[in-house]
């Protein structure tokens, strides 16, 4: 039952109660007034006065007492005469005063209910922002207007929940930070240890080669040197990948027509992946965004590389689709590969998360790609995933074309 229904129902109940009470009181008040002004009452008073006069004549010694009683009887008789003449006015005045009192009480109650509801509504509105802060995960919650009683208890509970949330968030951040460093350390150790171990083995091979006849050295030296250089090159690629993540520059924005940009990309990289066909259908109108062309190319190339690796020895295609929706411009990059493993989908953009084995990647590519899109004021999301392929959607803020 809402407040309006409650007020209407209460008003009807009060009105019916007042009507019944008024009818009852009217009958009672009329009864007592009629009883007080009944002719038999006046007749009895007249007889009592006559009796007092006769008693005064029969008992002269107590004449003054009888006279005093006679005066009292006459006073009562005069009052009854006044009451009789003003009976209707007195009854109306009594009923008016009684009705006013009875109306004043429910009116006061309803006014108090309305004021209480208004205060409660205003206080609940004051809780909207603190509750929204909690919903956003912001633990720094402060309720300015705490009121008293139950309101204060609720406000204290909200602030206490905020403190608990802030504490738990700090703990989670610490654990996530430590977990990230643990994963990074594990991957770094493996990426570095594997080529170093191989290089050490090749150096040991060179040392053993010194004890063999010199005529066997040339071929062995060439093979061993090539192997050592290959392992060192792997260390170099690892260091470069790690450095690229640590020194990712800020985008140098310029006005970019994604239609023309993707058309050029499709043409230039048509032979970039043997097992991948690039598909793009340009739109009739320009699709303009503010972006860094080189960094956007880095994102798209990373997605194409991942699709090519996921296809392995199979062939497939990757399709680019552009849509504009008010303040956002979206570029969907959809492939026909096997999709992303379900256990990787939730951690896809976390650094050092990779579905490939050690030595085949650091798991930084998608983390770097999303960081680039976030620096553009947009985002990158996995919007479709299944056995028929995956779709990554790049979001760009739509620029104000009136500005240069």
C-alpha positions in Angstrom: 0.0 0.0 0.0 1.5 3.3 -1.1 1.3 6.5 1.0 -1.5 8.1 -1.1 -3.7 5.1 -0.6 -2.9 5.0 3.1 -3.9 8.7 3.5 -7.1 8.3 1.5 -8.1 5.2 3.5 -7.2 6.9 6.8 -9.2 10.0 5.8 -12.3 8.0 4.9 -12.1 6.1 8.2 -11.7 9.3 10.2 -14.6 10.9 8.3 -16.9 7.9 9.0 -15.8 7.9 12.7 -16.4 11.6 13.1 -19.9 11.3 11.5 -20.9 8.5 13.8 -19.4 10.2 16.8 -21.1 13.5 15.9 -24.5 11.8 15.6 -24.0 10.0 18.9 -22.9 13.2 20.7 -25.7 15.2 19.1 -28.3 12.8 20.5 -26.6 12.7 24.0 -26.2 16.5 24.2 -29.8 17.0 23.1 -31.0 14.5 25.6 -29.3 16.1 28.6 -30.4 19.6 27.5 -34.0 18.4 27.0 -33.8 16.7 30.4 -32.5 19.8 32.2 -35.2 22.1 30.6 -38.2 19.7 31.0 -41.4 21.4 32.4 -41.6 18.8 35.2 -38.2 20.0 36.4 -39.5 23.6 36.6 -42.7 22.4 38.3 -40.7 20.6 41.0 -38.5 23.7 41.6 -41.7 25.8 41.9 -43.2 23.4 44.4 -39.9 23.3 46.4 -39.9 27.1 46.6 -43.5 27.1 47.8 -42.6 24.5 50.4 -39.8 26.7 51.7 -42.2 29.6 52.2 -44.7 27.5 54.1 -41.9 26.1 56.2 -40.7 29.6 57.0 -44.3 30.5 58.2 -44.6 27.3 60.3 -41.1 27.5 61.8 -40.2 31.3 62.3 -37.1 30.4 64.2 -35.4 29.0 61.1 -36.9 31.5 58.7 -33.5 32.7 57.5 -32.5 29.1 56.6 -35.6 28.5 54.7 -35.3 31.8 52.9 -31.6 30.9 51.9 -32.8 27.6 50.4 -35.6 29.5 48.6 -33.1 31.8 47.1 -31.0 28.9 45.9 -34.0 27.2 44.3 -35.0 30.5 42.6 -31.4 30.8 41.3 -31.5 27.3 39.8 -34.9 28.1 38.3 -33.6 31.3 36.7 -30.6 29.4 35.3 -32.9 26.7 33.9 -35.0 29.4 32.2 -31.8 30.9 30.7 -30.8 27.4 29.5 -34.2 26.8 28.1 -34.1 30.1 26.1 -30.5 29.4 24.8 -30.9 25.6 24.4 -30.5 25.5 20.6 -27.5 27.9 20.6 -25.8 26.0 23.4 -26.3 22.7 21.7 -24.9 24.1 18.4 -21.9 25.7 20.1 -21.1 22.4 21.9 -21.4 20.4 18.8 -19.2 23.0 16.8 -16.5 22.9 19.5 -16.6 19.1 19.7 -16.4 18.8 15.9 -13.5 21.3 15.7 -11.6 19.3 18.3 -12.3 16.0 16.6 -11.2 17.5 13.2 -8.1 19.1 14.7 -6.8 15.8 16.0 -6.8 13.9 12.6 -5.6 17.0 10.7 -2.7 17.3 13.1 -1.9 13.6 12.7 -2.0 13.8 8.9 0.1 16.9 8.9 2.7 15.2 11.1 2.6 12.2 8.8 3.2 14.4 5.7 6.0 16.3 7.4 7.6 13.0 8.6 7.3 11.5 5.1 8.8 14.6 3.5 11.7 14.6 6.0 12.2 10.8 5.4 12.1 11.3 1.6 14.6 14.2 1.8 16.9 12.1 4.0 16.6 9.1 1.7 17.6 11.3 -1.3 20.7 12.4 0.7 21.6 8.7 0.8 21.5 8.3 -3.0 25.0 9.5 -3.5 26.6 7.5 -0.7 24.9 4.4 -1.9 26.0 5.2 -5.5 29.5 5.5 -4.2 29.3 2.1 -2.7 27.9 0.7 -5.9 30.8 2.2 -7.8 33.2 0.6 -5.4 34.2 3.8 -3.7 34.9 3.2 0.0 35.3 6.9 1.0 31.6 7.3 1.9 30.4 10.1 4.2 26.8 10.8 5.0 26.5 14.5 5.7 23.0 14.6 7.2 22.8 11.8 9.7 19.6 13.0 11.5 18.8 11.0 14.7 17.6 7.7 15.8 17.0 5.1 13.1 18.3 7.5 10.4 21.6 7.9 12.2 21.9 4.1 12.6 21.4 3.6 8.9 24.0 6.3 8.0 26.5 4.8 10.4 26.0 1.4 8.8 26.6 2.8 5.3 29.8 4.5 6.4 30.9 1.3 8.2 30.2 -0.7 5.0 32.3 1.9 3.1 35.2 1.4 5.5 35.0 -2.4 5.2 34.8 -2.1 1.4 37.9 0.3 1.3 39.8 -2.1 3.5 38.9 -5.1 1.3 39.8 -3.2 -1.8 43.2 -2.4 -0.5 43.7 -6.0 0.4 42.5 -7.1 -3.1 44.8 -4.6 -4.8 47.7 -5.8 -2.8 47.0 -9.4 -3.6 46.5 -8.6 -7.3 49.7 -6.6 -7.3 51.6 -9.4 -5.7 50.0 -12.0 -8.0 50.9 -9.9 -11.0 54.5 -9.7 -9.9 54.6 -13.4 -9.1 53.3 -14.2 -12.6 55.7 -11.7 -14.1 58.6 -13.1 -12.2 57.7 -16.6 -13.2 57.5 -15.8 -16.9 60.6 -13.6 -16.8 62.6 -16.3 -15.1 61.4 -18.9 -17.6 61.9 -16.6 -20.6 65.4 -15.8 -19.5 66.4 -19.2 -18.1 65.5 -21.2 -21.2 67.8 -19.3 -23.7 70.5 -18.9 -21.1 70.5 -22.6 -20.4 70.7 -23.3 -24.1 73.6 -20.8 -24.5 75.5 -22.3 -21.6 75.1 -25.7 -23.1 76.5 -24.4 -26.4 79.4 -22.8 -24.7 80.2 -26.1 -23.0 80.0 -27.6 -26.5 82.6 -25.1 -27.6 84.8 -25.9 -24.7 84.6 -29.6 -25.5 85.3 -28.8 -29.1 88.8 -27.4 -28.2 89.8 -31.0 -27.3 88.8 -32.4 -30.7 90.8 -32.3 -33.9 91.0 -28.9 -35.6 89.6 -30.2 -38.9 86.2 -30.8 -37.2 86.0 -27.2 -35.8 84.6 -25.2 -38.8 81.3 -27.0 -39.1 80.8 -27.4 -35.3 81.7 -23.7 -34.8 79.1 -22.5 -37.3 76.3 -24.6 -35.9 77.2 -23.7 -32.3 77.6 -20.0 -33.0 74.2 -19.9 -34.8 72.5 -21.6 -31.9 74.0 -19.2 -29.4 73.0 -16.2 -31.6 69.5 -17.6 -31.8 69.1 -17.8 -28.0 70.6 -14.3 -27.6 68.1 -13.1 -30.2 65.3 -14.6 -28.2 66.5 -12.7 -25.1 66.7 -9.5 -27.2 63.1 -9.9 -28.4 62.0 -10.6 -24.8 63.7 -7.4 -23.6 62.2 -5.4 -26.4 58.7 -6.6 -25.6 59.1 -5.8 -21.9 60.5 -2.4 -22.7 57.7 -1.6 -25.1 55.2 -2.2 -22.4 57.1 -0.1 -19.8 57.7 2.8 -22.2 54.4 3.0 -24.1 54.2 6.6 -25.3 51.1 8.8 -25.3 49.1 9.1 -28.6 49.9 11.9 -31.0 46.3 12.7 -32.1 45.4 13.8 -35.6 42.1 13.8 -37.5 41.8 10.4 -39.2 39.2 9.0 -41.6 38.9 5.3 -40.6 37.4 4.5 -44.0 40.5 5.5 -45.9 42.8 4.3 -43.1 41.3 0.7 -43.2 41.2 0.6 -46.9 45.0 1.4 -47.0 45.6 -1.1 -44.2 43.8 -3.9 -46.2 45.8 -3.1 -49.3 49.2 -2.8 -47.6 48.9 -5.9 -45.4 47.0 -8.1 -47.8 50.0 -10.4 -48.0 51.1 -9.9 -44.3 49.6 -13.3 -43.1 49.7 -16.4 -45.3 46.7 -18.0 -43.7 44.6 -14.8 -43.2 42.4 -12.8 -45.7 41.6 -9.2 -44.8 38.1 -8.0 -45.7 36.7 -4.4 -45.5 33.9 -2.7 -47.2 34.3 1.1 -47.1 31.3 3.2 -46.3 30.0 6.0 -48.5 30.6 8.7 -45.9 33.9 9.4 -44.0 34.1 8.0 -40.5 36.3 10.5 -38.7 38.0 10.1 -35.4 41.0 11.7 -33.5 43.7 9.0 -33.2 47.4 8.2 -33.5 47.7 6.3 -36.9 50.8 4.3 -35.8 49.4 3.2 -32.5 46.1 2.2 -34.0 48.0 0.2 -36.6 49.9 -1.5 -33.8 46.6 -2.5 -32.2 45.1 -3.9 -35.5 48.3 -5.7 -36.4 48.3 -7.4 -32.9 44.8 -8.6 -33.4 45.7 -10.0 -36.9 48.8 -11.7 -35.5 46.7 -13.3 -32.8 44.1 -14.5 -35.3 46.8 -15.9 -37.6 48.4 -17.8 -34.7 45.0 -19.1 -33.5 44.3 -20.5 -37.0 47.7 -22.3 -37.0 47.8 -24.3 -40.2 44.2 -23.5 -41.2 43.1 -20.5 -43.3 40.5 -17.9 -42.4 39.6 -14.3 -42.7 39.3 -11.2 -40.6 36.6 -8.6 -41.2 36.6 -4.9 -40.3 33.2 -3.1 -39.7 32.7 0.5 -38.8 29.6 1.9 -37.0 28.9 5.4 -35.5 26.6 5.7 -32.5 26.3 9.3 -31.3 29.3 10.1 -29.2 31.1 6.8 -30.1 32.7 5.3 -33.2 33.3 1.6 -33.1 35.6 -0.6 -35.2 34.7 -4.3 -35.0 37.6 -6.7 -35.8 36.0 -10.2 -36.3 37.9 -13.3 -37.3 36.8 -16.8 -38.3 39.2 -18.6 -36.0 38.5 -21.0 -33.1 37.8 -18.2 -30.6 39.3 -17.5 -27.2 39.5 -20.3 -24.6 36.8 -19.8 -22.0 39.3 -19.8 -19.1 41.2 -17.0 -20.8 38.3 -14.7 -21.7 38.0 -13.1 -18.3 41.8 -12.4 -18.0 42.4 -11.6 -21.7 43.7 -8.0 -21.2 45.8 -8.7 -18.1 49.6 -8.5 -18.5 51.5 -11.8 -18.7 48.3 -13.8 -19.5 48.8 -15.9 -22.6 47.2 -19.1 -24.0 50.5 -19.9 -25.7 53.4 -21.8 -24.1 56.5 -20.3 -22.5 58.9 -18.9 -25.1 56.0 -18.2 -27.5 54.9 -14.9 -26.1 54.8 -12.8 -22.9 51.1 -12.1 -22.9 51.6 -8.3 -23.2 50.1 -7.8 -26.7 46.4 -7.4 -25.8 47.3 -5.5 -22.6 49.3 -3.0 -24.7 46.5 -2.8 -27.3 43.9 -2.0 -24.7 46.2 0.5 -23.0 46.5 2.3 -26.3 42.8 2.5 -26.8 42.2 3.7 -23.2 44.8 6.4 -23.9 42.7 7.4 -26.9 39.8 8.0 -24.6 38.1 4.8 -25.8 38.3 1.1 -25.0 38.8 -2.3 -26.5 36.5 -5.2 -25.6 35.9 -8.8 -26.5 32.3 -8.5 -27.8 31.8 -12.0 -29.4 33.5 -15.3 -28.7 32.7 -18.8 -29.8 33.9 -21.7 -31.9 33.2 -19.7 -35.1 35.5 -16.9 -34.1 36.0 -13.8 -31.9 35.2 -10.2 -32.3 37.2 -7.4 -30.7 35.5 -3.9 -30.7 37.6 -0.8 -30.6 35.8 2.3 -29.4 36.8 5.8 -30.3 35.2 9.0 -29.0 33.5 10.8 -31.9 35.1 14.2 -32.3 33.4 17.5 -32.7 33.7 18.0 -36.4 33.2 21.8 -36.1 36.6 22.0 -34.4 39.7 21.6 -36.4 
